[in-house]
Amino acid sequence: MAGDIHMQPFRVFPTYGEQYIEVDIYRSGEKLCTVTQDNSFEPICTPAGKHTDILLDFRYTTVRVTVTVLSWGEVSQDTEM
């Protein structure tokens, strides 16, 4: 399948202390991988009261993960020209 895949926003509980988010990626019911860290090897965290965007990029040998934390109502948009 070529192109970008987007999913609808969803809510998760905030992480505290040493907690982090695990993102499992499945295809046809088979788990392909689990992502727990971003490109800087920092755990994926979701601070309370913030909007967290997680971008998973599968174009490379390893999955590249970018996490962006924004204030509620703030929008970040990447546009390719």
mmCIF file of the N, C-alpha and C atoms, coordinates in Angstrom:
data_MODEL
# 
_entry.id   MODEL 
# 
loop_
_atom_site.group_PDB 
_atom_site.id 
_atom_site.type_symbol 
_atom_site.label_atom_id 
_atom_site.label_alt_id 
_atom_site.label_comp_id 
_atom_site.label_asym_id 
_atom_site.label_entity_id 
_atom_site.label_seq_id 
_atom_site.pdbx_PDB_ins_code 
_atom_site.Cartn_x 
_atom_site.Cartn_y 
_atom_site.Cartn_z 
_atom_site.occupancy 
_atom_site.B_iso_or_equiv 
_atom_site.pdbx_formal_charge 
_atom_site.auth_seq_id 
_atom_site.auth_comp_id 
_atom_site.auth_asym_id 
_atom_site.auth_atom_id 
_atom_site.pdbx_PDB_model_num 
ATOM 1   N N  . MET A 1 1  ? 0.839  -1.173 0.000  1.00 0.00 ? 1  MET A N  1 
ATOM 2   C CA . MET A 1 1  ? 0.000  0.000  0.000  1.00 0.00 ? 1  MET A CA 1 
ATOM 3   C C  . MET A 1 1  ? 0.885  1.238  0.000  1.00 0.00 ? 1  MET A C  1 
ATOM 4   N N  . ALA A 1 2  ? 0.666  2.140  -0.903 1.00 0.00 ? 2  ALA A N  1 
ATOM 5   C CA . ALA A 1 2  ? 1.473  3.351  -1.006 1.00 0.00 ? 2  ALA A CA 1 
ATOM 6   C C  . ALA A 1 2  ? 0.716  4.540  -0.413 1.00 0.00 ? 2  ALA A C  1 
ATOM 7   N N  . GLY A 1 3  ? 1.444  5.550  -0.025 1.00 0.00 ? 3  GLY A N  1 
ATOM 8   C CA . GLY A 1 3  ? 0.823  6.771  0.472  1.00 0.00 ? 3  GLY A CA 1 
ATOM 9   C C  . GLY A 1 3  ? 0.771  6.827  1.984  1.00 0.00 ? 3  GLY A C  1 
ATOM 10  N N  . ASP A 1 4  ? 0.133  7.875  2.470  1.00 0.00 ? 4  ASP A N  1 
ATOM 11  C CA . ASP A 1 4  ? 0.021  8.102  3.904  1.00 0.00 ? 4  ASP A CA 1 
ATOM 12  C C  . ASP A 1 4  ? -1.247 7.466  4.448  1.00 0.00 ? 4  ASP A C  1 
ATOM 13  N N  . ILE A 1 5  ? -1.172 7.011  5.663  1.00 0.00 ? 5  ILE A N  1 
ATOM 14  C CA . ILE A 1 5  ? -2.343 6.496  6.369  1.00 0.00 ? 5  ILE A CA 1 
ATOM 15  C C  . ILE A 1 5  ? -2.538 7.378  7.593  1.00 0.00 ? 5  ILE A C  1 
ATOM 16  N N  . HIS A 1 6  ? -3.720 7.918  7.750  1.00 0.00 ? 6  HIS A N  1 
ATOM 17  C CA . HIS A 1 6  ? -4.045 8.777  8.888  1.00 0.00 ? 6  HIS A CA 1 
ATOM 18  C C  . HIS A 1 6  ? -5.145 8.110  9.695  1.00 0.00 ? 6  HIS A C  1 
ATOM 19  N N  . MET A 1 7  ? -5.124 8.320  10.984 1.00 0.00 ? 7  MET A N  1 
ATOM 20  C CA . MET A 1 7  ? -6.206 7.804  11.808 1.00 0.00 ? 7  MET A CA 1 
ATOM 21  C C  . MET A 1 7  ? -6.814 8.948  12.604 1.00 0.00 ? 7  MET A C  1 
ATOM 22  N N  . GLN A 1 8  ? -8.040 8.750  13.014 1.00 0.00 ? 8  GLN A N  1 
ATOM 23  C CA . GLN A 1 8  ? -8.749 9.769  13.771 1.00 0.00 ? 8  GLN A CA 1 
ATOM 24  C C  . GLN A 1 8  ? -8.087 9.950  15.134 1.00 0.00 ? 8  GLN A C  1 
ATOM 25  N N  . PRO A 1 9  ? -8.109 11.172 15.663 1.00 0.00 ? 9  PRO A N  1 
ATOM 26  C CA . PRO A 1 9  ? -7.565 11.398 17.008 1.00 0.00 ? 9  PRO A CA 1 
ATOM 27  C C  . PRO A 1 9  ? -8.324 10.558 18.040 1.00 0.00 ? 9  PRO A C  1 
ATOM 28  N N  . PHE A 1 10 ? -7.632 10.164 19.069 1.00 0.00 ? 10 PHE A N  1 
ATOM 29  C CA . PHE A 1 10 ? -8.273 9.452  20.170 1.00 0.00 ? 10 PHE A CA 1 
ATOM 30  C C  . PHE A 1 10 ? -7.626 9.893  21.472 1.00 0.00 ? 10 PHE A C  1 
ATOM 31  N N  . ARG A 1 11 ? -8.290 9.605  22.568 1.00 0.00 ? 11 ARG A N  1 
ATOM 32  C CA . ARG A 1 11 ? -7.824 10.065 23.869 1.00 0.00 ? 11 ARG A CA 1 
ATOM 33  C C  . ARG A 1 11 ? -7.181 8.934  24.644 1.00 0.00 ? 11 ARG A C  1 
ATOM 34  N N  . VAL A 1 12 ? -6.124 9.279  25.349 1.00 0.00 ? 12 VAL A N  1 
ATOM 35  C CA . VAL A 1 12 ? -5.444 8.341  26.239 1.00 0.00 ? 12 VAL A CA 1 
ATOM 36  C C  . VAL A 1 12 ? -5.251 9.018  27.588 1.00 0.00 ? 12 VAL A C  1 
ATOM 37  N N  . PHE A 1 13 ? -5.042 8.234  28.614 1.00 0.00 ? 13 PHE A N  1 
ATOM 38  C CA . PHE A 1 13 ? -4.750 8.797  29.923 1.00 0.00 ? 13 PHE A CA 1 
ATOM 39  C C  . PHE A 1 13 ? -3.336 9.380  29.908 1.00 0.00 ? 13 PHE A C  1 
ATOM 40  N N  . PRO A 1 14 ? -3.101 10.464 30.651 1.00 0.00 ? 14 PRO A N  1 
ATOM 41  C CA . PRO A 1 14 ? -1.755 11.029 30.700 1.00 0.00 ? 14 PRO A CA 1 
ATOM 42  C C  . PRO A 1 14 ? -0.791 10.073 31.408 1.00 0.00 ? 14 PRO A C  1 
ATOM 43  N N  . THR A 1 15 ? 0.487  10.185 31.049 1.00 0.00 ? 15 THR A N  1 
ATOM 44  C CA . THR A 1 15 ? 1.519  9.392  31.702 1.00 0.00 ? 15 THR A CA 1 
ATOM 45  C C  . THR A 1 15 ? 2.143  10.228 32.813 1.00 0.00 ? 15 THR A C  1 
ATOM 46  N N  . TYR A 1 16 ? 2.587  9.571  33.860 1.00 0.00 ? 16 TYR A N  1 
ATOM 47  C CA . TYR A 1 16 ? 3.226  10.241 34.994 1.00 0.00 ? 16 TYR A CA 1 
ATOM 48  C C  . TYR A 1 16 ? 4.488  9.487  35.373 1.00 0.00 ? 16 TYR A C  1 
ATOM 49  N N  . GLY A 1 17 ? 5.468  10.207 35.886 1.00 0.00 ? 17 GLY A N  1 
ATOM 50  C CA . GLY A 1 17 ? 6.695  9.568  36.373 1.00 0.00 ? 17 GLY A CA 1 
ATOM 51  C C  . GLY A 1 17 ? 7.395  8.785  35.279 1.00 0.00 ? 17 GLY A C  1 
ATOM 52  N N  . GLU A 1 18 ? 7.619  7.517  35.520 1.00 0.00 ? 18 GLU A N  1 
ATOM 53  C CA . GLU A 1 18 ? 8.332  6.647  34.585 1.00 0.00 ? 18 GLU A CA 1 
ATOM 54  C C  . GLU A 1 18 ? 7.405  5.974  33.564 1.00 0.00 ? 18 GLU A C  1 
ATOM 55  N N  . GLN A 1 19 ? 6.124  6.325  33.544 1.00 0.00 ? 19 GLN A N  1 
ATOM 56  C CA . GLN A 1 19 ? 5.182  5.707  32.609 1.00 0.00 ? 19 GLN A CA 1 
ATOM 57  C C  . GLN A 1 19 ? 5.438  6.198  31.187 1.00 0.00 ? 19 GLN A C  1 
ATOM 58  N N  . TYR A 1 20 ? 5.059  5.376  30.215 1.00 0.00 ? 20 TYR A N  1 
ATOM 59  C CA . TYR A 1 20 ? 5.188  5.744  28.805 1.00 0.00 ? 20 TYR A CA 1 
ATOM 60  C C  . TYR A 1 20 ? 4.105  5.023  28.007 1.00 0.00 ? 20 TYR A C  1 
ATOM 61  N N  . ILE A 1 21 ? 3.945  5.424  26.760 1.00 0.00 ? 21 ILE A N  1 
ATOM 62  C CA . ILE A 1 21 ? 2.953  4.850  25.855 1.00 0.00 ? 21 ILE A CA 1 
ATOM 63  C C  . ILE A 1 21 ? 3.615  3.786  24.997 1.00 0.00 ? 21 ILE A C  1 
ATOM 64  N N  . GLU A 1 22 ? 2.921  2.676  24.777 1.00 0.00 ? 22 GLU A N  1 
ATOM 65  C CA . GLU A 1 22 ? 3.356  1.655  23.820 1.00 0.00 ? 22 GLU A CA 1 
ATOM 66  C C  . GLU A 1 22 ? 2.385  1.678  22.647 1.00 0.00 ? 22 GLU A C  1 
ATOM 67  N N  . VAL A 1 23 ? 2.916  1.785  21.431 1.00 0.00 ? 23 VAL A N  1 
ATOM 68  C CA . VAL A 1 23 ? 2.095  1.773  20.227 1.00 0.00 ? 23 VAL A CA 1 
ATOM 69  C C  . VAL A 1 23 ? 2.386  0.467  19.488 1.00 0.00 ? 23 VAL A C  1 
ATOM 70  N N  . ASP A 1 24 ? 1.380  -0.401 19.373 1.00 0.00 ? 24 ASP A N  1 
ATOM 71  C CA . ASP A 1 24 ? 1.518  -1.655 18.631 1.00 0.00 ? 24 ASP A CA 1 
ATOM 72  C C  . ASP A 1 24 ? 1.006  -1.453 17.215 1.00 0.00 ? 24 ASP A C  1 
ATOM 73  N N  . ILE A 1 25 ? 1.763  -1.906 16.225 1.00 0.00 ? 25 ILE A N  1 
ATOM 74  C CA . ILE A 1 25 ? 1.394  -1.782 14.817 1.00 0.00 ? 25 ILE A CA 1 
ATOM 75  C C  . ILE A 1 25 ? 1.041  -3.167 14.295 1.00 0.00 ? 25 ILE A C  1 
ATOM 76  N N  . TYR A 1 26 ? -0.182 -3.295 13.747 1.00 0.00 ? 26 TYR A N  1 
ATOM 77  C CA . TYR A 1 26 ? -0.666 -4.568 13.212 1.00 0.00 ? 26 TYR A CA 1 
ATOM 78  C C  . TYR A 1 26 ? -0.968 -4.441 11.726 1.00 0.00 ? 26 TYR A C  1 
ATOM 79  N N  . ARG A 1 27 ? -0.841 -5.542 10.997 1.00 0.00 ? 27 ARG A N  1 
ATOM 80  C CA . ARG A 1 27 ? -1.293 -5.646 9.613  1.00 0.00 ? 27 ARG A CA 1 
ATOM 81  C C  . ARG A 1 27 ? -1.941 -7.013 9.455  1.00 0.00 ? 27 ARG A C  1 
ATOM 82  N N  . SER A 1 28 ? -3.199 -7.015 9.053  1.00 0.00 ? 28 SER A N  1 
ATOM 83  C CA . SER A 1 28 ? -3.956 -8.252 8.856  1.00 0.00 ? 28 SER A CA 1 
ATOM 84  C C  . SER A 1 28 ? -3.931 -9.135 10.100 1.00 0.00 ? 28 SER A C  1 
ATOM 85  N N  . GLY A 1 29 ? -4.054 -8.506 11.271 1.00 0.00 ? 29 GLY A N  1 
ATOM 86  C CA . GLY A 1 29 ? -4.096 -9.250 12.517 1.00 0.00 ? 29 GLY A CA 1 
ATOM 87  C C  . GLY A 1 29 ? -2.747 -9.693 13.049 1.00 0.00 ? 29 GLY A C  1 
ATOM 88  N N  . GLU A 1 30 ? -1.666 -9.421 12.336 1.00 0.00 ? 30 GLU A N  1 
ATOM 89  C CA . GLU A 1 30 ? -0.324 -9.815 12.771 1.00 0.00 ? 30 GLU A CA 1 
ATOM 90  C C  . GLU A 1 30 ? 0.415  -8.590 13.300 1.00 0.00 ? 30 GLU A C  1 
ATOM 91  N N  . LYS A 1 31 ? 0.945  -8.699 14.520 1.00 0.00 ? 31 LYS A N  1 
ATOM 92  C CA . LYS A 1 31 ? 1.692  -7.579 15.098 1.00 0.00 ? 31 LYS A CA 1 
ATOM 93  C C  . LYS A 1 31 ? 3.045  -7.462 14.413 1.00 0.00 ? 31 LYS A C  1 
ATOM 94  N N  . LEU A 1 32 ? 3.305  -6.276 13.843 1.00 0.00 ? 32 LEU A N  1 
ATOM 95  C CA . LEU A 1 32 ? 4.558  -6.026 13.132 1.00 0.00 ? 32 LEU A CA 1 
ATOM 96  C C  . LEU A 1 32 ? 5.644  -5.487 14.064 1.00 0.00 ? 32 LEU A C  1 
ATOM 97  N N  . CYS A 1 33 ? 5.257  -4.580 14.962 1.00 0.00 ? 33 CYS A N  1 
ATOM 98  C CA . CYS A 1 33 ? 6.243  -4.007 15.878 1.00 0.00 ? 33 CYS A CA 1 
ATOM 99  C C  . CYS A 1 33 ? 5.543  -3.257 17.005 1.00 0.00 ? 33 CYS A C  1 
ATOM 100 N N  . THR A 1 34 ? 6.312  -2.936 18.022 1.00 0.00 ? 34 THR A N  1 
ATOM 101 C CA . THR A 1 34 ? 5.865  -2.103 19.130 1.00 0.00 ? 34 THR A CA 1 
ATOM 102 C C  . THR A 1 34 ? 6.829  -0.933 19.235 1.00 0.00 ? 34 THR A C  1 
ATOM 103 N N  . VAL A 1 35 ? 6.289  0.271  19.337 1.00 0.00 ? 35 VAL A N  1 
ATOM 104 C CA . VAL A 1 35 ? 7.095  1.483  19.437 1.00 0.00 ? 35 VAL A CA 1 
ATOM 105 C C  . VAL A 1 35 ? 6.883  2.067  20.830 1.00 0.00 ? 35 VAL A C  1 
ATOM 106 N N  . THR A 1 36 ? 7.987  2.332  21.547 1.00 0.00 ? 36 THR A N  1 
ATOM 107 C CA . THR A 1 36 ? 7.908  2.922  22.885 1.00 0.00 ? 36 THR A CA 1 
ATOM 108 C C  . THR A 1 36 ? 8.773  4.170  23.030 1.00 0.00 ? 36 THR A C  1 
ATOM 109 N N  . GLN A 1 37 ? 9.624  4.452  22.023 1.00 0.00 ? 37 GLN A N  1 
ATOM 110 C CA . GLN A 1 37 ? 10.554 5.576  22.099 1.00 0.00 ? 37 GLN A CA 1 
ATOM 111 C C  . GLN A 1 37 ? 10.507 6.394  20.813 1.00 0.00 ? 37 GLN A C  1 
ATOM 112 N N  . ASP A 1 38 ? 10.904 7.678  20.938 1.00 0.00 ? 38 ASP A N  1 
ATOM 113 C CA . ASP A 1 38 ? 11.003 8.514  19.747 1.00 0.00 ? 38 ASP A CA 1 
ATOM 114 C C  . ASP A 1 38 ? 12.406 8.377  19.153 1.00 0.00 ? 38 ASP A C  1 
ATOM 115 N N  . ASN A 1 39 ? 12.719 9.193  18.154 1.00 0.00 ? 39 ASN A N  1 
ATOM 116 C CA . ASN A 1 39 ? 14.019 9.122  17.480 1.00 0.00 ? 39 ASN A CA 1 
ATOM 117 C C  . ASN A 1 39 ? 15.195 9.450  18.392 1.00 0.00 ? 39 ASN A C  1 
ATOM 118 N N  . SER A 1 40 ? 14.940 10.151 19.484 1.00 0.00 ? 40 SER A N  1 
ATOM 119 C CA . SER A 1 40 ? 15.991 10.513 20.441 1.00 0.00 ? 40 SER A CA 1 
ATOM 120 C C  . SER A 1 40 ? 16.076 9.507  21.587 1.00 0.00 ? 40 SER A C  1 
ATOM 121 N N  . PHE A 1 41 ? 15.406 8.362  21.434 1.00 0.00 ? 41 PHE A N  1 
ATOM 122 C CA . PHE A 1 41 ? 15.374 7.303  22.440 1.00 0.00 ? 41 PHE A CA 1 
ATOM 123 C C  . PHE A 1 41 ? 14.712 7.746  23.745 1.00 0.00 ? 41 PHE A C  1 
ATOM 124 N N  . GLU A 1 42 ? 13.844 8.761  23.645 1.00 0.00 ? 42 GLU A N  1 
ATOM 125 C CA . GLU A 1 42 ? 13.055 9.197  24.793 1.00 0.00 ? 42 GLU A CA 1 
ATOM 126 C C  . GLU A 1 42 ? 11.743 8.419  24.793 1.00 0.00 ? 42 GLU A C  1 
ATOM 127 N N  . PRO A 1 43 ? 11.241 8.015  25.962 1.00 0.00 ? 43 PRO A N  1 
ATOM 128 C CA . PRO A 1 43 ? 9.966  7.301  25.994 1.00 0.00 ? 43 PRO A CA 1 
ATOM 129 C C  . PRO A 1 43 ? 8.830  8.192  25.496 1.00 0.00 ? 43 PRO A C  1 
ATOM 130 N N  . ILE A 1 44 ? 7.836  7.590  24.861 1.00 0.00 ? 44 ILE A N  1 
ATOM 131 C CA . ILE A 1 44 ? 6.679  8.339  24.366 1.00 0.00 ? 44 ILE A CA 1 
ATOM 132 C C  . ILE A 1 44 ? 5.767  8.616  25.558 1.00 0.00 ? 44 ILE A C  1 
ATOM 133 N N  . CYS A 1 45 ? 5.661  9.890  25.925 1.00 0.00 ? 45 CYS A N  1 
ATOM 134 C CA . CYS A 1 45 ? 4.850  10.301 27.074 1.00 0.00 ? 45 CYS A CA 1 
ATOM 135 C C  . CYS A 1 45 ? 3.720  11.208 26.623 1.00 0.00 ? 45 CYS A C  1 
ATOM 136 N N  . THR A 1 46 ? 2.641  11.215 27.383 1.00 0.00 ? 46 THR A N  1 
ATOM 137 C CA . THR A 1 46 ? 1.494  12.070 27.082 1.00 0.00 ? 46 THR A CA 1 
ATOM 138 C C  . THR A 1 46 ? 1.198  12.933 28.307 1.00 0.00 ? 46 THR A C  1 
ATOM 139 N N  . PRO A 1 47 ? 1.700  14.182 28.306 1.00 0.00 ? 47 PRO A N  1 
ATOM 140 C CA . PRO A 1 47 ? 1.467  15.050 29.451 1.00 0.00 ? 47 PRO A CA 1 
ATOM 141 C C  . PRO A 1 47 ? 0.002  15.458 29.569 1.00 0.00 ? 47 PRO A C  1 
ATOM 142 N N  . ALA A 1 48 ? -0.460 15.630 30.808 1.00 0.00 ? 48 ALA A N  1 
ATOM 143 C CA . ALA A 1 48 ? -1.849 16.035 31.070 1.00 0.00 ? 48 ALA A CA 1 
ATOM 144 C C  . ALA A 1 48 ? -2.097 17.429 30.515 1.00 0.00 ? 48 ALA A C  1 
ATOM 145 N N  . GLY A 1 49 ? -3.275 17.635 29.923 1.00 0.00 ? 49 GLY A N  1 
ATOM 146 C CA . GLY A 1 49 ? -3.678 18.942 29.426 1.00 0.00 ? 49 GLY A CA 1 
ATOM 147 C C  . GLY A 1 49 ? -3.016 19.365 28.133 1.00 0.00 ? 49 GLY A C  1 
ATOM 148 N N  . LYS A 1 50 ? -2.333 18.468 27.461 1.00 0.00 ? 50 LYS A N  1 
ATOM 149 C CA . LYS A 1 50 ? -1.655 18.795 26.205 1.00 0.00 ? 50 LYS A CA 1 
ATOM 150 C C  . LYS A 1 50 ? -2.150 17.871 25.094 1.00 0.00 ? 50 LYS A C  1 
ATOM 151 N N  . HIS A 1 51 ? -2.007 18.322 23.877 1.00 0.00 ? 51 HIS A N  1 
ATOM 152 C CA . HIS A 1 51 ? -2.352 17.558 22.676 1.00 0.00 ? 51 HIS A CA 1 
ATOM 153 C C  . HIS A 1 51 ? -1.050 16.931 22.180 1.00 0.00 ? 51 HIS A C  1 
ATOM 154 N N  . THR A 1 52 ? -1.015 15.612 22.044 1.00 0.00 ? 52 THR A N  1 
ATOM 155 C CA . THR A 1 52 ? 0.211  14.917 21.639 1.00 0.00 ? 52 THR A CA 1 
ATOM 156 C C  . THR A 1 52 ? 0.013  14.267 20.281 1.00 0.00 ? 52 THR A C  1 
ATOM 157 N N  . ASP A 1 53 ? 0.841  14.642 19.307 1.00 0.00 ? 53 ASP A N  1 
ATOM 158 C CA . ASP A 1 53 ? 0.828  14.022 17.978 1.00 0.00 ? 53 ASP A CA 1 
ATOM 159 C C  . ASP A 1 53 ? 2.002  13.052 17.895 1.00 0.00 ? 53 ASP A C  1 
ATOM 160 N N  . ILE A 1 54 ? 1.742  11.841 17.391 1.00 0.00 ? 54 ILE A N  1 
ATOM 161 C CA . ILE A 1 54 ? 2.794  10.850 17.207 1.00 0.00 ? 54 ILE A CA 1 
ATOM 162 C C  . ILE A 1 54 ? 2.827  10.485 15.728 1.00 0.00 ? 54 ILE A C  1 
ATOM 163 N N  . LEU A 1 55 ? 3.968  10.731 15.078 1.00 0.00 ? 55 LEU A N  1 
ATOM 164 C CA . LEU A 1 55 ? 4.146  10.426 13.664 1.00 0.00 ? 55 LEU A CA 1 
ATOM 165 C C  . LEU A 1 55 ? 5.070  9.217  13.556 1.00 0.00 ? 55 LEU A C  1 
ATOM 166 N N  . LEU A 1 56 ? 4.587  8.147  12.928 1.00 0.00 ? 56 LEU A N  1 
ATOM 167 C CA . LEU A 1 56 ? 5.383  6.947  12.691 1.00 0.00 ? 56 LEU A CA 1 
ATOM 168 C C  . LEU A 1 56 ? 5.731  6.916  11.212 1.00 0.00 ? 56 LEU A C  1 
ATOM 169 N N  . ASP A 1 57 ? 7.014  6.897  10.891 1.00 0.00 ? 57 ASP A N  1 
ATOM 170 C CA . ASP A 1 57 ? 7.486  6.955  9.510  1.00 0.00 ? 57 ASP A CA 1 
ATOM 171 C C  . ASP A 1 57 ? 8.156  5.629  9.157  1.00 0.00 ? 57 ASP A C  1 
ATOM 172 N N  . PHE A 1 58 ? 7.546  4.860  8.265  1.00 0.00 ? 58 PHE A N  1 
ATOM 173 C CA . PHE A 1 58 ? 8.019  3.533  7.891  1.00 0.00 ? 58 PHE A CA 1 
ATOM 174 C C  . PHE A 1 58 ? 8.803  3.527  6.579  1.00 0.00 ? 58 PHE A C  1 
ATOM 175 N N  . ARG A 1 59 ? 9.243  4.680  6.101  1.00 0.00 ? 59 ARG A N  1 
ATOM 176 C CA . ARG A 1 59 ? 9.967  4.734  4.827  1.00 0.00 ? 59 ARG A CA 1 
ATOM 177 C C  . ARG A 1 59 ? 11.411 4.269  4.944  1.00 0.00 ? 59 ARG A C  1 
ATOM 178 N N  . TYR A 1 60 ? 11.892 4.058  6.141  1.00 0.00 ? 60 TYR A N  1 
ATOM 179 C CA . TYR A 1 60 ? 13.293 3.733  6.358  1.00 0.00 ? 60 TYR A CA 1 
ATOM 180 C C  . TYR A 1 60 ? 13.427 2.331  6.954  1.00 0.00 ? 60 TYR A C  1 
ATOM 181 N N  . THR A 1 61 ? 14.664 1.860  7.105  1.00 0.00 ? 61 THR A N  1 
ATOM 182 C CA . THR A 1 61 ? 14.908 0.526  7.644  1.00 0.00 ? 61 THR A CA 1 
ATOM 183 C C  . THR A 1 61 ? 14.340 0.382  9.044  1.00 0.00 ? 61 THR A C  1 
ATOM 184 N N  . THR A 1 62 ? 14.527 1.391  9.873  1.00 0.00 ? 62 THR A N  1 
ATOM 185 C CA . THR A 1 62 ? 13.928 1.393  11.208 1.00 0.00 ? 62 THR A CA 1 
ATOM 186 C C  . THR A 1 62 ? 12.802 2.424  11.225 1.00 0.00 ? 62 THR A C  1 
ATOM 187 N N  . VAL A 1 63 ? 11.839 2.218  12.091 1.00 0.00 ? 63 VAL A N  1 
ATOM 188 C CA . VAL A 1 63 ? 10.709 3.144  12.203 1.00 0.00 ? 63 VAL A CA 1 
ATOM 189 C C  . VAL A 1 63 ? 11.207 4.434  12.835 1.00 0.00 ? 63 VAL A C  1 
ATOM 190 N N  . ARG A 1 64 ? 10.904 5.563  12.198 1.00 0.00 ? 64 ARG A N  1 
ATOM 191 C CA . ARG A 1 64 ? 11.231 6.863  12.775 1.00 0.00 ? 64 ARG A CA 1 
ATOM 192 C C  . ARG A 1 64 ? 9.979  7.390  13.473 1.00 0.00 ? 64 ARG A C  1 
ATOM 193 N N  . VAL A 1 65 ? 10.148 7.845  14.701 1.00 0.00 ? 65 VAL A N  1 
ATOM 194 C CA . VAL A 1 65 ? 9.016  8.285  15.515 1.00 0.00 ? 65 VAL A CA 1 
ATOM 195 C C  . VAL A 1 65 ? 9.245  9.730  15.932 1.00 0.00 ? 65 VAL A C  1 
ATOM 196 N N  . THR A 1 66 ? 8.292  10.592 15.616 1.00 0.00 ? 66 THR A N  1 
ATOM 197 C CA . THR A 1 66 ? 8.342  11.987 16.014 1.00 0.00 ? 66 THR A CA 1 
ATOM 198 C C  . THR A 1 66 ? 7.156  12.275 16.908 1.00 0.00 ? 66 THR A C  1 
ATOM 199 N N  . VAL A 1 67 ? 7.410  12.849 18.088 1.00 0.00 ? 67 VAL A N  1 
ATOM 200 C CA . VAL A 1 67 ? 6.349  13.191 19.028 1.00 0.00 ? 67 VAL A CA 1 
ATOM 201 C C  . VAL A 1 67 ? 6.312  14.696 19.171 1.00 0.00 ? 67 VAL A C  1 
ATOM 202 N N  . THR A 1 68 ? 5.131  15.298 18.989 1.00 0.00 ? 68 THR A N  1 
ATOM 203 C CA . THR A 1 68 ? 4.946  16.735 19.118 1.00 0.00 ? 68 THR A CA 1 
ATOM 204 C C  . THR A 1 68 ? 3.869  16.980 20.171 1.00 0.00 ? 68 THR A C  1 
ATOM 205 N N  . VAL A 1 69 ? 4.194  17.775 21.185 1.00 0.00 ? 69 VAL A N  1 
ATOM 206 C CA . VAL A 1 69 ? 3.239  18.102 22.248 1.00 0.00 ? 69 VAL A CA 1 
ATOM 207 C C  . VAL A 1 69 ? 2.823  19.553 22.069 1.00 0.00 ? 69 VAL A C  1 
ATOM 208 N N  . LEU A 1 70 ? 1.507  19.775 21.938 1.00 0.00 ? 70 LEU A N  1 
ATOM 209 C CA . LEU A 1 70 ? 0.951  21.111 21.711 1.00 0.00 ? 70 LEU A CA 1 
ATOM 210 C C  . LEU A 1 70 ? -0.070 21.430 22.788 1.00 0.00 ? 70 LEU A C  1 
ATOM 211 N N  . SER A 1 71 ? -0.321 22.706 23.008 1.00 0.00 ? 71 SER A N  1 
ATOM 212 C CA . SER A 1 71 ? -1.417 23.114 23.886 1.00 0.00 ? 71 SER A CA 1 
ATOM 213 C C  . SER A 1 71 ? -2.731 22.791 23.205 1.00 0.00 ? 71 SER A C  1 
ATOM 214 N N  . TRP A 1 72 ? -3.796 22.549 23.988 1.00 0.00 ? 72 TRP A N  1 
ATOM 215 C CA . TRP A 1 72 ? -5.102 22.251 23.406 1.00 0.00 ? 72 TRP A CA 1 
ATOM 216 C C  . TRP A 1 72 ? -5.528 23.387 22.499 1.00 0.00 ? 72 TRP A C  1 
ATOM 217 N N  . GLY A 1 73 ? -6.065 23.043 21.342 1.00 0.00 ? 73 GLY A N  1 
ATOM 218 C CA . GLY A 1 73 ? -6.537 24.026 20.373 1.00 0.00 ? 73 GLY A CA 1 
ATOM 219 C C  . GLY A 1 73 ? -5.462 24.468 19.398 1.00 0.00 ? 73 GLY A C  1 
ATOM 220 N N  . GLU A 1 74 ? -4.197 24.225 19.691 1.00 0.00 ? 74 GLU A N  1 
ATOM 221 C CA . GLU A 1 74 ? -3.107 24.569 18.786 1.00 0.00 ? 74 GLU A CA 1 
ATOM 222 C C  . GLU A 1 74 ? -2.964 23.448 17.754 1.00 0.00 ? 74 GLU A C  1 
ATOM 223 N N  . VAL A 1 75 ? -2.706 23.810 16.502 1.00 0.00 ? 75 VAL A N  1 
ATOM 224 C CA . VAL A 1 75 ? -2.613 22.827 15.433 1.00 0.00 ? 75 VAL A CA 1 
ATOM 225 C C  . VAL A 1 75 ? -1.256 22.918 14.757 1.00 0.00 ? 75 VAL A C  1 
ATOM 226 N N  . SER A 1 76 ? -0.665 21.763 14.475 1.00 0.00 ? 76 SER A N  1 
ATOM 227 C CA . SER A 1 76 ? 0.594  21.690 13.743 1.00 0.00 ? 76 SER A CA 1 
ATOM 228 C C  . SER A 1 76 ? 0.310  20.938 12.451 1.00 0.00 ? 76 SER A C  1 
ATOM 229 N N  . GLN A 1 77 ? 0.741  21.469 11.315 1.00 0.00 ? 77 GLN A N  1 
ATOM 230 C CA . GLN A 1 77 ? 0.448  20.836 10.036 1.00 0.00 ? 77 GLN A CA 1 
ATOM 231 C C  . GLN A 1 77 ? 1.698  20.809 9.171  1.00 0.00 ? 77 GLN A C  1 
ATOM 232 N N  . ASP A 1 78 ? 2.050  19.623 8.676  1.00 0.00 ? 78 ASP A N  1 
ATOM 233 C CA . ASP A 1 78 ? 3.160  19.485 7.747  1.00 0.00 ? 78 ASP A CA 1 
ATOM 234 C C  . ASP A 1 78 ? 2.585  19.447 6.338  1.00 0.00 ? 78 ASP A C  1 
ATOM 235 N N  . THR A 1 79 ? 3.131  20.245 5.431  1.00 0.00 ? 79 THR A N  1 
ATOM 236 C CA . THR A 1 79 ? 2.655  20.296 4.061  1.00 0.00 ? 79 THR A CA 1 
ATOM 237 C C  . THR A 1 79 ? 3.831  20.092 3.127  1.00 0.00 ? 79 THR A C  1 
ATOM 238 N N  . GLU A 1 80 ? 3.711  19.091 2.250  1.00 0.00 ? 80 GLU A N  1 
ATOM 239 C CA . GLU A 1 80 ? 4.754  18.882 1.245  1.00 0.00 ? 80 GLU A CA 1 
ATOM 240 C C  . GLU A 1 80 ? 4.417  19.668 0.001  1.00 0.00 ? 80 GLU A C  1 
ATOM 241 N N  . MET A 1 81 ? 5.399  20.344 -0.551 1.00 0.00 ? 81 MET A N  1 
ATOM 242 C CA . MET A 1 81 ? 5.194  21.140 -1.759 1.00 0.00 ? 81 MET A CA 1 
ATOM 243 C C  . MET A 1 81 ? 5.895  20.491 -2.916 1.00 0.00 ? 81 MET A C  1 
# 
